[in-house]
Amino acid sequence: MITYDRFTYRYPDASEPVLRDLTLNIPEGAFVLVMGPSGAGKSTFLRTVNGLAPHFYGGVAGGKILVGGRNPVERAPRGMADLVGMVFQDPESSFVVDVVEDELAFAMENFGLSQDLMRKRVEEALDQLKIAHLRRRPVSLLSGGEKQRVAIAAALTMQPDILVLDEPTSQLDPQAAEEVLLALRQLNEDLGLTVLLSEHRLERVAHYADYILYWPGGGQPPLFGEPAAILRQTPLTPPLITLAKALGWEPMPLTIKQGRKFARALKDQLRPAPLPETTANGHPPVIRVDNLWHSYPNRVEALRGVSLRVHAGEFVALMGRNGSGKTTLLKHLVGLLKPARGQVQVLGMDASRTPTEEITRAVAYLPQNPGRLLFTERVADELAFSRRAHGMPPDPEADRALLGRLGIAHLWERHPHDLSVGEQQRLALAAVLVTDPEVILLDEPTRGLDYVQKQELSTILRELRDAGKAILMATHDVELAAAATDRAALMAEGEIVVIGPSRRIMSESLVFASQVNKLFRDPRFLTPEDVIKALPERASSPVAR
């Protein structure tokens, strides 16, 4: 179905090709997980399937590629559109019209399909992605996760033979992600749709894949094979696989169901330990939200009587389904939105009356779309720009050190908008952290980050918390919340349903539990590290019978 024969591709002005002598054969009807470090070439590979690279991005391509019998380098994206459906990392980049139903019909109108056929396909796509209730909503007023599902539905209306998705669940809550992946798997099994799906949150998708295509980066050739065989060879593994490899579990479990037999055998060996205390360490609250209400112009009540306290030296996660109000709450804290009722104070400032530029002198806000914070021509200049805006002297050495901690110092001379989404995410984070803010607000900060980068981000954020910073993070990444946060607040339909210590909140949830907690159902064990620390020395590693 998809064949590469010594295919090479180099971006314009790049000194080295991103894809070099790629030889690969993907069979028809395969469900392929494309994984690897951020910036390793995954997105570039996906763009070649329908000819976006080189036709849209420029550059030089060599070698041979055939997709469903067509050469995308010769046919260009227009000549591949009925065969290959594309869903991008940033769904907003693909939208053309501002009403969901019209967006789903747009591509079909360009191909001159009949009205009856278009209506039928739109209804099917709305049902498959469970977004029928959004049909008449403006795309611009949807949450990030809702936009992602609309983008997938729009691609499905063309009924392609191949569906290519670049991190389609990065902005989806766990339940919505599961619904999307189940829909994709059903299309793959029932209709024989070939699926190429790039993803960093492997815990969500590894067990659905027939094959994994792993890009190591650094110019090394990719590995292609069955999931268990590839996951044994890569350092980027979901928590279940990380624990399985550390303890020598064989055969390697890919699902929680397969892992439970090992967990049961291991449970009796784990040393009892008290739950760690979670307190505000006597610090005063720096974020005060009281009875906050907000409605958007479409009269949807996004916040309904929300009250919240976040203390200095505390890391709090905001969790909940897409559209539950997490982003709306964060925007109120920096004055981007004004409350209909209620009060919002940050560091003693009334956020509804204080200009946003004054709030952001002491409050860092990283939005879902990091590109909105990137203004300059070089990566190095972004941090210098932030320093100037806050009246700080330049410090290139400190800037390079911060970029180094986030794994992007080697991009010092690159243009910010030439970076991958994950690289842009880390650059935008560096640009807001360089000013040494007292309060840090993060909206889906792990989008586009691999496991190694997430671990480093977790370490940085915990160090900032220990230094007395207050961190409030809206996230669907339950693994990061499990590893790093002190408290978690679950939101639903504009309300905070419950708030408390992360270990208790997450272990009592079926949807927002971490992989390891699903294995043991014990608040002491949220991460692989929790389990390994509880093992007695020289404990034997159980093997399933």
Residue pairs with C-beta under 8 A, 6 or more apart in sequence:
1 26
1 27
1 28
1 29
1 30
1 67
1 68
1 161
1 162
1 194
2 24
2 25
2 26
2 49
2 66
2 67
2 68
2 162
2 194
2 196
3 24
3 25
3 26
3 64
3 65
3 66
3 67
4 22
4 23
4 24
4 25
4 63
4 64
4 65
5 23
5 63
5 64
5 65
6 21
6 22
6 23
6 62
6 63
6 64
7 19
7 21
7 22
7 23
7 48
7 61
7 62
7 63
7 64
7 65
8 17
8 19
8 20
8 21
8 22
8 60
8 61
8 62
8 63
9 17
9 18
9 19
9 44
9 48
9 53
9 54
9 59
9 60
9 61
9 62
10 16
10 17
10 18
10 59
10 60
11 18
11 44
11 53
11 57
11 58
11 59
11 418
12 57
12 58
12 59
14 59
16 219
18 41
18 44
19 41
19 44
19 45
19 48
20 219
20 221
21 63
21 221
22 45
22 63
22 221
22 222
24 213
24 222
24 224
26 32
26 194
26 196
26 211
26 213
28 192
28 194
29 188
29 192
29 193
29 194
30 194
30 195
30 210
30 211
31 184
31 185
31 188
31 194
31 195
31 197
31 208
31 209
31 210
31 211
32 194
32 195
32 196
32 197
32 209
32 210
32 211
32 212
32 213
33 197
33 198
33 199
33 202
33 205
33 206
33 208
33 209
33 211
33 212
33 213
33 227
34 42
34 45
34 46
34 196
34 197
34 198
34 199
34 212
34 213
34 215
35 42
35 198
35 199
35 200
35 202
35 212
35 213
35 214
35 215
35 234
35 236
36 42
36 214
36 215
36 216
36 217
36 222
36 236
36 450
37 215
37 216
37 217
37 236
37 450
37 452
37 453
38 200
38 407
38 420
38 422
38 423
38 426
38 448
38 449
38 450
38 453
39 217
39 419
39 420
39 422
39 423
40 215
40 216
40 217
40 218
41 215
41 217
42 166
42 198
42 215
43 89
43 166
43 198
43 420
43 421
44 53
45 213
45 215
46 86
46 164
46 166
46 196
46 198
47 53
47 56
47 57
48 61
48 65
48 72
49 67
49 72
49 80
49 84
49 162
49 164
49 196
50 67
50 72
50 77
50 80
50 81
50 83
50 84
50 86
50 164
51 72
51 73
51 75
51 76
51 77
51 79
51 80
52 77
52 86
53 59
53 61
54 60
54 61
54 73
55 73
55 76
55 77
56 77
61 73
64 71
65 71
65 72
65 73
67 80
67 83
67 84
67 162
68 83
68 84
68 161
68 162
70 79
70 80
70 83
72 79
72 80
72 84
81 107
81 111
81 158
82 111
82 158
82 160
83 160
83 161
83 162
84 160
84 161
84 162
84 163
84 164
85 155
85 156
85 158
85 160
85 162
85 163
85 164
86 94
86 155
86 164
86 165
86 166
87 94
87 148
87 151
87 152
87 155
87 163
87 164
87 165
87 166
87 168
88 94
88 151
88 166
89 166
89 167
89 170
89 421
89 448
90 369
90 371
90 421
91 144
91 147
91 148
91 150
91 151
92 147
92 369
94 151
94 154
95 103
95 139
95 147
95 150
95 151
96 103
96 106
97 103
97 106
97 139
98 138
98 139
98 140
99 136
99 137
99 138
99 139
100 131
100 134
100 135
100 136
100 137
100 138
100 139
100 142
100 150
101 122
101 126
101 135
101 136
103 139
103 150
103 154
104 121
104 122
104 125
104 126
104 150
104 153
104 154
104 157
105 118
105 122
105 157
106 154
107 154
107 157
107 158
108 117
108 118
108 121
108 157
108 158
109 118
111 158
113 121
118 157
121 157
121 159
122 157
123 132
124 156
124 157
125 153
125 154
125 156
125 157
126 132
126 134
126 135
126 153
128 153
128 156
128 183
128 187
129 149
129 150
129 152
129 153
129 156
129 179
129 180
129 183
130 149
130 179
131 146
131 149
131 150
131 153
134 142
134 146
134 150
137 298
138 298
139 147
139 150
141 296
141 297
141 298
141 300
142 150
142 323
143 171
143 322
143 323
143 327
144 171
144 322
144 327
144 368
144 444
145 171
145 172
145 173
145 176
145 321
145 322
145 323
145 476
146 322
146 323
147 171
148 168
148 169
148 170
148 171
148 172
149 172
149 176
149 180
149 322
151 168
152 165
152 168
152 180
155 163
155 165
156 163
156 187
160 193
161 193
161 194
162 193
162 194
162 195
162 196
163 184
163 187
163 193
163 194
163 195
163 196
164 196
164 197
165 184
165 195
165 196
165 197
165 198
166 198
167 198
167 199
167 200
167 421
167 447
167 448
168 180
168 197
168 199
169 176
169 177
169 180
169 181
169 199
169 201
169 204
169 205
170 199
170 200
170 201
170 444
170 447
170 448
171 322
171 368
171 444
171 447
171 476
172 180
172 322
172 476
173 319
173 320
173 321
173 322
173 476
173 511
174 204
174 476
174 478
174 511
174 512
175 321
175 511
176 321
176 322
177 201
177 204
177 476
178 204
181 204
181 205
181 208
184 193
184 195
184 197
184 208
185 208
187 193
187 195
188 194
188 195
196 213
197 205
197 209
199 205
200 422
200 446
200 448
200 449
200 450
200 451
201 238
201 477
201 479
202 236
202 237
202 238
202 241
202 451
203 238
203 239
203 240
203 479
203 515
206 212
206 227
206 231
206 238
206 241
206 254
207 227
207 254
207 255
209 227
210 226
211 224
211 225
211 226
211 227
212 223
212 224
212 225
212 226
212 227
212 230
212 231
213 222
213 223
213 224
214 222
214 223
214 224
214 230
214 233
214 234
214 236
215 222
216 222
216 223
216 234
223 230
223 233
223 234
224 230
227 254
228 251
228 252
228 254
231 237
231 241
231 252
231 254
232 245
232 252
235 451
235 452
236 450
236 451
236 452
237 245
237 451
238 451
238 479
238 515
239 479
239 514
239 515
239 516
239 527
239 528
240 253
240 254
240 255
240 256
240 259
240 515
240 516
240 519
241 252
241 253
241 254
242 528
243 249
243 259
243 516
243 519
243 528
243 531
243 532
244 252
244 253
244 259
244 262
245 252
246 528
246 532
247 262
247 266
247 532
247 541
247 542
248 541
248 543
249 259
249 262
249 541
249 542
249 543
249 544
250 543
250 544
251 544
253 259
253 261
253 262
253 544
256 515
256 518
256 519
259 519
260 519
261 544
262 542
262 543
262 544
263 519
263 520
265 542
265 544
266 531
266 535
266 542
267 520
269 535
269 536
269 539
269 540
270 525
270 531
270 534
270 535
271 534
271 535
271 536
273 524
273 534
275 501
275 503
275 504
275 523
275 524
276 503
278 486
278 487
278 501
278 502
278 503
280 311
280 312
280 313
280 314
281 311
281 313
281 314
283 311
283 312
283 313
283 314
283 468
284 311
284 312
285 309
285 310
285 311
285 312
286 310
286 311
286 312
286 346
286 347
286 438
286 439
286 470
287 308
287 309
287 310
287 333
287 345
287 346
287 439
287 470
287 472
288 308
288 309
288 343
288 344
288 345
288 346
289 306
289 307
289 308
289 309
289 329
289 332
289 333
289 342
289 343
289 344
289 345
290 307
290 342
290 343
290 344
291 305
291 306
291 307
291 341
291 342
291 343
292 303
292 305
292 306
292 307
292 329
292 332
292 339
292 341
292 342
292 343
292 344
293 301
293 303
293 304
293 305
293 306
293 339
293 340
293 341
293 342
294 301
294 302
294 303
294 328
294 332
294 337
294 339
294 340
294 494
295 301
295 302
295 340
296 302
301 494
302 325
302 328
302 494
303 325
303 328
303 329
303 332
303 339
303 494
303 495
304 325
304 493
304 494
304 495
305 342
305 495
306 325
306 329
306 342
306 491
306 494
306 495
306 496
307 496
308 329
308 489
308 496
308 499
310 316
310 439
310 470
310 472
311 470
312 438
312 468
312 469
312 470
313 465
313 466
313 468
313 469
313 470
314 465
314 470
314 471
314 486
314 487
315 461
315 462
315 465
315 471
315 473
315 484
315 485
315 486
315 487
316 471
316 472
316 473
316 485
316 486
316 487
316 488
316 489
317 473
317 474
317 475
317 481
317 485
317 487
317 488
317 489
317 502
318 326
318 329
318 330
318 472
318 473
318 474
318 475
318 488
318 489
318 491
319 326
319 474
319 475
319 476
319 478
319 481
319 488
319 489
319 490
319 491
319 512
320 326
320 490
320 491
320 492
320 497
321 492
324 491
324 492
324 493
324 494
325 491
325 493
325 494
325 495
326 443
326 474
326 491
327 367
327 368
327 443
327 474
328 337
328 494
329 474
329 491
330 365
330 441
330 443
330 472
330 474
331 337
332 338
332 339
332 344
332 351
332 352
333 344
333 346
333 351
333 359
333 363
333 365
333 439
333 441
333 472
334 346
334 351
334 356
334 359
334 360
334 363
334 365
334 441
335 351
335 352
335 354
335 355
335 356
335 359
336 356
338 352
339 352
343 350
343 352
344 350
344 351
344 352
345 351
346 359
346 363
346 439
347 362
347 363
347 438
347 439
349 358
349 359
351 359
361 390
361 435
362 437
362 438
362 439
363 437
363 438
363 439
363 440
363 441
364 432
364 433
364 435
364 437
364 439
364 440
364 441
365 432
365 441
365 443
366 373
366 428
366 429
366 432
366 440
366 441
366 442
366 443
366 445
367 373
367 443
368 443
368 444
368 447
370 421
370 424
370 425
370 427
370 428
370 429
371 416
371 417
371 424
371 428
373 382
373 428
373 431
373 432
374 382
374 416
374 417
374 424
374 427
374 428
374 431
375 382
375 385
376 382
376 384
376 385
376 416
377 415
378 412
378 413
378 414
378 415
378 416
379 403
379 408
379 411
379 412
379 413
379 414
379 415
379 416
379 419
379 427
380 396
380 399
380 400
380 412
380 413
382 416
382 427
382 428
382 430
382 431
383 399
383 402
383 403
383 430
383 431
383 434
384 394
384 396
384 399
385 431
386 431
386 432
386 434
386 435
387 393
387 394
387 395
387 399
387 434
387 435
388 394
390 435
392 435
398 434
399 430
399 434
400 409
400 412
401 409
402 430
402 433
402 434
403 409
403 411
403 412
403 426
403 427
403 430
405 456
405 460
406 426
406 427
406 429
406 430
406 453
406 456
406 457
406 460
407 426
407 452
407 453
407 456
408 419
408 423
408 426
408 427
408 430
411 419
411 423
411 427
416 424
416 427
417 424
419 427
420 448
421 447
421 448
422 447
422 448
422 449
422 450
422 453
423 448
424 448
425 445
425 446
425 447
425 448
425 449
426 449
426 453
426 457
429 442
429 445
429 457
432 440
433 440
433 460
433 464
437 469
438 468
438 469
438 470
439 469
439 470
439 471
439 472
440 461
440 464
440 469
440 470
440 471
440 472
441 472
441 473
442 471
442 472
442 473
442 474
442 475
443 473
443 474
444 474
444 475
444 476
444 477
445 457
445 473
445 475
446 454
446 457
446 475
446 477
446 480
449 457
454 477
454 479
454 480
455 483
457 480
458 480
458 483
458 484
461 471
461 473
461 484
462 484
464 471
465 471
465 486
473 481
473 485
475 481
478 506
478 512
478 513
478 514
479 514
479 515
479 527
481 488
481 502
481 506
481 512
481 514
482 502
482 506
482 514
482 516
482 517
482 526
482 527
483 526
483 527
483 529
485 502
486 501
486 502
487 499
487 500
487 501
487 502
487 505
488 499
488 500
488 501
488 502
488 505
488 506
488 512
489 496
489 498
489 499
489 505
490 496
490 497
490 498
490 499
490 505
490 509
490 512
491 497
498 505
499 505
502 526
503 523
503 524
503 526
504 523
505 512
506 512
506 513
506 514
506 517
506 523
506 526
507 513
507 517
507 521
507 522
507 523
507 526
514 526
514 527
516 525
516 526
516 527
516 528
516 530
516 531
517 523
517 525
517 526
519 525
520 531
524 530
524 534
525 531
525 534
